[in-house]
Amino acid sequence: MYAPYNHGWMFDGGFGLLFGSIWMLLMWGIPLLLVIALLKYLFFRPRDKGGLDIRPEQKTPLDILKETYARGDIGRDEYLQKRDDLLEK
């Protein structure tokens, strides 16, 4: 009634066992690597200045005054007066 279970190389532990093992590693390994990469990204990414949002540095009024003086838009006396005014605050 039942024939012998003889299907050749596919089920006798030959290439079927090899490809089955590779398939199982891919099915478990790829999702596991994705989860590890996601966790590493979420918890171990470098943070600049302790915050998540990175903003460009804002210039202080004294920095702007120094740049204005460096460009030659204002003279030395005006620069010194404005610098003193800013530092008194």
C-alpha positions as a Markdown table, in Angstrom:
| # | Residue | x | y | z |
|---|---|---|---|---|
| 1 | Met | 0.0 | 0.0 | 0.0 |
| 2 | Tyr | 2.8 | 2.5 | 0.9 |
| 3 | Ala | 5.9 | 2.8 | -1.2 |
| 4 | Pro | 9.3 | 3.0 | 0.4 |
| 5 | Tyr | 10.4 | 6.6 | 1.4 |
| 6 | Asn | 13.1 | 7.0 | -1.2 |
| 7 | His | 13.3 | 10.4 | -2.8 |
| 8 | Gly | 17.0 | 10.6 | -3.5 |
| 9 | Trp | 19.5 | 13.3 | -2.6 |
| 10 | Met | 16.9 | 15.8 | -1.5 |
| 11 | Phe | 15.8 | 14.2 | 1.7 |
| 12 | Asp | 18.6 | 11.8 | 2.5 |
| 13 | Gly | 20.9 | 14.3 | 4.2 |
| 14 | Gly | 22.8 | 15.4 | 1.2 |
| 15 | Phe | 22.3 | 18.8 | -0.4 |
| 16 | Gly | 18.9 | 19.1 | 1.2 |
| 17 | Leu | 20.4 | 19.2 | 4.7 |
| 18 | Leu | 23.0 | 21.7 | 3.6 |
| 19 | Phe | 20.5 | 24.1 | 1.9 |
| 20 | Gly | 18.1 | 23.6 | 4.8 |
| 21 | Ser | 20.7 | 24.6 | 7.3 |
| 22 | Ile | 21.7 | 27.7 | 5.2 |
| 23 | Trp | 18.0 | 28.6 | 4.9 |
| 24 | Met | 17.4 | 28.3 | 8.6 |
| 25 | Leu | 20.5 | 30.5 | 9.4 |
| 26 | Leu | 19.2 | 33.2 | 7.0 |
| 27 | Met | 15.7 | 33.0 | 8.4 |
| 28 | Trp | 17.0 | 33.6 | 12.0 |
| 29 | Gly | 20.2 | 35.5 | 11.3 |
| 30 | Ile | 18.9 | 38.3 | 9.1 |
| 31 | Pro | 16.1 | 39.5 | 11.5 |
| 32 | Leu | 18.4 | 39.1 | 14.5 |
| 33 | Leu | 21.1 | 41.3 | 12.8 |
| 34 | Leu | 18.4 | 43.9 | 11.9 |
| 35 | Val | 17.2 | 44.0 | 15.5 |
| 36 | Ile | 20.8 | 44.4 | 16.8 |
| 37 | Ala | 21.5 | 47.2 | 14.2 |
| 38 | Leu | 18.3 | 49.0 | 15.2 |
| 39 | Leu | 19.1 | 48.8 | 18.9 |
| 40 | Lys | 22.7 | 50.0 | 18.3 |
| 41 | Tyr | 21.3 | 52.9 | 16.3 |
| 42 | Leu | 18.8 | 53.9 | 18.9 |
| 43 | Phe | 21.0 | 53.6 | 22.0 |
| 44 | Phe | 24.6 | 54.1 | 20.9 |
| 45 | Arg | 24.6 | 56.7 | 18.3 |
| 46 | Pro | 27.0 | 59.7 | 18.9 |
| 47 | Arg | 25.3 | 62.7 | 20.4 |
| 48 | Asp | 26.7 | 66.2 | 19.9 |
| 49 | Lys | 26.6 | 68.4 | 23.0 |
| 50 | Gly | 24.3 | 66.0 | 24.9 |
| 51 | Gly | 21.2 | 66.6 | 22.8 |
| 52 | Leu | 19.3 | 64.7 | 20.1 |
| 53 | Asp | 18.7 | 67.7 | 17.9 |
| 54 | Ile | 21.8 | 69.2 | 16.4 |
| 55 | Arg | 21.6 | 73.0 | 15.9 |
| 56 | Pro | 24.2 | 75.2 | 14.3 |
| 57 | Glu | 26.1 | 77.3 | 16.8 |
| 58 | Gln | 24.6 | 80.6 | 17.4 |
| 59 | Lys | 26.9 | 83.6 | 17.5 |
| 60 | Thr | 26.9 | 85.8 | 20.5 |
| 61 | Pro | 26.7 | 89.6 | 20.1 |
| 62 | Leu | 30.3 | 89.9 | 21.0 |
| 63 | Asp | 31.2 | 87.5 | 18.2 |
| 64 | Ile | 29.2 | 89.6 | 15.7 |
| 65 | Leu | 30.9 | 92.7 | 17.0 |
| 66 | Lys | 34.4 | 91.1 | 16.5 |
| 67 | Glu | 33.5 | 90.1 | 13.0 |
| 68 | Thr | 32.3 | 93.6 | 12.2 |
| 69 | Tyr | 35.5 | 95.1 | 13.5 |
| 70 | Ala | 37.6 | 92.5 | 11.6 |
| 71 | Arg | 35.8 | 93.5 | 8.3 |
| 72 | Gly | 36.6 | 97.1 | 9.0 |
| 73 | Asp | 33.0 | 98.2 | 9.2 |
| 74 | Ile | 33.6 | 100.0 | 12.5 |
| 75 | Gly | 36.7 | 101.7 | 13.9 |
| 76 | Arg | 38.7 | 100.8 | 17.0 |
| 77 | Asp | 37.1 | 103.4 | 19.3 |
| 78 | Glu | 33.6 | 102.3 | 18.4 |
| 79 | Tyr | 34.5 | 98.6 | 18.8 |
| 80 | Leu | 36.0 | 99.2 | 22.3 |
| 81 | Gln | 32.9 | 101.2 | 23.4 |
| 82 | Lys | 30.5 | 98.6 | 22.2 |
| 83 | Arg | 32.6 | 95.8 | 23.6 |
| 84 | Asp | 32.5 | 97.4 | 27.0 |
| 85 | Asp | 28.8 | 98.0 | 26.8 |
| 86 | Leu | 28.2 | 94.3 | 26.0 |
| 87 | Leu | 30.5 | 93.0 | 28.7 |
| 88 | Glu | 28.8 | 95.2 | 31.4 |
| 89 | Lys | 25.5 | 93.4 | 30.9 |
